[in-house]
Amino acid sequence: MEFRDLKHQYQLHKTEIDTAIQSVLDDADFINGSMVKQLERELAQYVGVKHCITCANGTDALHLALMAWNVGKGDAVFVPDFTFFSSGEVVPLAGAVPVFVDIDKDTYNISPESLETAIEYVIHKTDLKPKVAVAVDLFGQPADFSRIRQTADKYNLLILEDAAQGFGGKIEKKRACSFGDIATTSFFPAKPLGCYGDGGAIFTDNDEWATLLRSYCVHGKGKDKYDNVRIGMNSRLDTLQAAVLLEKLKFFDEEVARCNQVAEEYTKRLRNFVKVPFVKDGMHSSWAQYTICFHNSRERERAIEILKEKGIPSAVYYRKPMHMQQAFSDYQFMELDYGVTESVCNCCLSVPMHAYLSISDIEYIGNVLKNRGETA
Ligand SMILES: *Cc1c(COP(=O)(O)O)cnc(C)c1O
């Protein structure tokens, strides 16, 4: 059994994907090929924003956004305490200070109340200037953007939507990557829309930021890449990856729909003995992960062992709160509380989730989890 079945997906669409890859090889159009521009147009249209700028990966996408906003020394950037390292890593890279924020106990996304507490703390107890709130669409479910927007407006913050896991999700009819002032995603193979290597994209409606982003991602180019008007980076999506993504985009909605059915089937079977994912009214998840919670860490570790014995892969996303990562030891704010993140880190477990998981696999996983300790 696969945690995320990329092999099956490839076999199903092998002919189209191979043809697309072959055409890039034939054209030897590896960097900035026409397919990159086409992909940017299609992604912008899919999400419903004016600009899509592709780049090398989801981490660079976040970093580039902070560069476009000139975030740096003396700025505070608020980041959920429960997320992948990148969401916070880019903040010191840009020269600013990450301030971690506890999560909502049901959705595991950044808690709007804790965000406000952290902002007030920064204003009254530090010399930092609150500048950006990073909202992560964790496990595929969009963050609570209506509340986050109110808070951002109140304190004059920019919202950076980290939709590395959220691409394909929606709030009502509006798609993920359209909620932040700038939004980013990742095309890492295991993400909802994955390519065959590294890749990322940045989305915004703002023309000025889009121009800056296009410059920063190609050596701070002016007229062209040999006219350098600012210090930038080399962060591009290559044409082979664009070719793969253009093919995958054609069946992406179908896969997301199927993942939603898988989630429903899991929830039916699991809801009575573990805490199942909670998707808020009006929210649609793209199901980057299906993450359950046990009562305590002992129960979780035991489940991991039993699943492994039965040939079922599982993974802990995430074991360590951001504020406890050694890399962030310079950015400790003892007065802020991370109780929810700490308890979720101890109890959470992600189980196989992809569009090709069969009912019998779900049934099997459900039974193994239900009969933990007994023979499944
Ligand atoms: C994967 C991920 C990233 C980073 O994406 P890469 O393409 O691997 O650099 C950033 N944020 C979150 C929440 C992620 O899950």
The ligand as an SDF file (V2000), in Angstrom:
LIG
                    3D

 15 15  0  0  0  0  0  0  0  0999 V2000
    5.8360   21.4770    1.4270 C   0  0  0  0  0  0  0  0  0  0  0  0
    5.5690   22.7240    2.1240 C   0  0  0  0  0  0  0  0  0  0  0  0
    6.3190   23.8910    1.8680 C   0  0  0  0  0  0  0  0  0  0  0  0
    7.5610   23.9000    1.0420 C   0  0  0  0  0  0  0  0  0  0  0  0
    7.4360   23.4640   -0.2590 O   0  0  0  0  0  0  0  0  0  0  0  0
    8.7410   22.9460   -1.0430 P   0  0  0  0  0  0  0  0  0  0  0  0
    8.2950   22.9190   -2.4650 O   0  0  0  0  0  0  0  0  0  0  0  0
    9.0660   21.5990   -0.5140 O   0  0  0  0  0  0  0  0  0  0  0  0
    9.8400   23.9220   -0.8210 O   0  0  0  0  0  0  0  0  0  0  0  0
    5.9550   25.0480    2.5210 C   0  0  0  0  0  0  0  0  0  0  0  0
    4.9190   25.0840    3.3710 N   0  0  0  0  0  0  0  0  0  0  0  0
    4.1840   24.0010    3.6520 C   0  0  0  0  0  0  0  0  0  0  0  0
    3.0340   24.1280    4.5880 C   0  0  0  0  0  0  0  0  0  0  0  0
    4.4880   22.7730    3.0410 C   0  0  0  0  0  0  0  0  0  0  0  0
    3.7520   21.7030    3.3390 O   0  0  0  0  0  0  0  0  0  0  0  0
  1  2  1  0
  2  3  1  0
  2 14  2  0
  3  4  1  0
  3 10  2  0
  4  5  1  0
  5  6  1  0
  6  7  2  0
  6  8  1  0
  6  9  1  0
 10 11  1  0
 11 12  2  0
 12 13  1  0
 12 14  1  0
 14 15  1  0
M  END
$$$$
